[in-house]
């Protein structure tokens, strides 16, 4: 379990040091696989820390890709602070939506309201991912132009 996560961290470190964006996802997969093995071996049904871990993983991935972008770092301070604020806000949104999903799915009483809240949280998660992907694609298009 620990060795899988360590291999993932090592791959991530090599990818960051070499600025290899194509290798970076393999490192993330290794870290995620280590956590998945941890979850499968632990007793209990739910890891209450999962929303915070998901937010941390999201922020780490975003900052990793940001750190290896091929661009000059003579950007204005406001742009850098704004982008950092966006990444941290998205991480916070990840934690909130994950916490909502955890809350909805961990309660014993079930009903239409709980299911609707779960579906809404899932839709919000997918909408946030789609918005971030579109924004990333648009910013890459601006850089190429």
PECORHU-V663748 format. One record per residue. N is the residue number from 0. RES is the residue in one letter. PHI is phi in whole degrees, -180 to 180 (NA if undefined). PSI is psi in whole degrees, 0 to 359 (* if undefined). Layout:
BEGIN
n = <N N>
res = <RES RES>
phi = <PHI PHI>
psi = <PSI PSI>
END
This chain:
BEGIN
n = <0 1 2 3 4 5 6 7 8 9 10 11 12 13 14 15 16 17 18 19 20 21 22 23 24 25 26 27 28 29 30 31 32 33 34 35 36 37 38 39 40 41 42 43 44 45 46 47 48 49 50 51 52 53 54 55 56 57 58 59 60 61 62 63 64 65 66 67 68 69 70 71 72 73 74 75 76 77 78 79 80 81 82 83 84 85 86 87 88 89 90 91 92 93 94 95 96 97 98 99 100 101 102 103 104 105 106 107 108 109 110 111 112 113 114 115 116 117 118 119 120 121 122 123 124 125 126 127 128 129 130 131 132 133 134 135 136 137 138 139 140 141 142 143 144>
res = <X X X X X X X X X X X X X X X X X X X X X X X X X X X X X X X X X X X X X X X X X X X X X X X X X X X X X X X X X X X X X X X X X X X X X X X X X X X X X X X X X X X X X X X X X X X X X X X X X X X X X X X X X X X X X X X X X X X X X X X X X X X X X X X X X X X X X X X X X X X X X X X X X>
phi = <NA -67 -65 -64 -64 -66 -63 -61 -65 -64 -64 -62 -63 -64 -63 -69 -66 -89 56 -102 -66 -75 -87 -57 -61 -63 -64 -64 -62 -63 -65 -63 -66 -61 -68 -63 -65 -57 -64 -72 -95 -84 -86 105 -102 -132 -94 -66 -86 -56 -62 -69 -65 -64 -64 -63 -64 -61 -63 -62 -65 -62 -67 -64 -66 -63 -70 -107 -61 -90 -157 -77 -97 -92 -68 -66 -59 -64 -67 -64 -64 -63 -67 -63 -63 -65 -64 -67 -65 -65 -63 -64 -63 -62 -65 -67 -66 -62 -64 -64 -61 -65 -63 -66 -82 -92 -77 -73 -67 -116 176 -63 -63 -65 -66 -64 -65 -65 -65 -62 -64 -65 -65 -62 -62 -64 -66 -65 -64 -64 -65 -67 -66 -65 -63 -64 -65 -67 -69 -68 -66 -67 -70 -78 -76>
psi = <306 323 326 313 321 320 318 317 321 316 319 318 317 318 319 318 321 356 44 98 333 337 337 317 328 321 318 321 319 316 315 322 322 318 321 319 318 314 323 336 345 154 153 166 328 137 111 341 357 317 320 321 320 317 317 319 317 310 318 318 315 315 327 311 323 321 339 8 144 88 160 146 32 26 157 147 324 324 315 315 320 317 319 320 321 316 315 323 318 323 318 319 323 316 319 312 319 319 321 315 319 318 315 318 343 348 142 314 132 161 181 322 316 318 320 319 321 317 318 318 320 318 318 320 312 323 320 318 317 319 318 322 318 317 319 317 320 321 326 324 323 324 327 337 *>
END
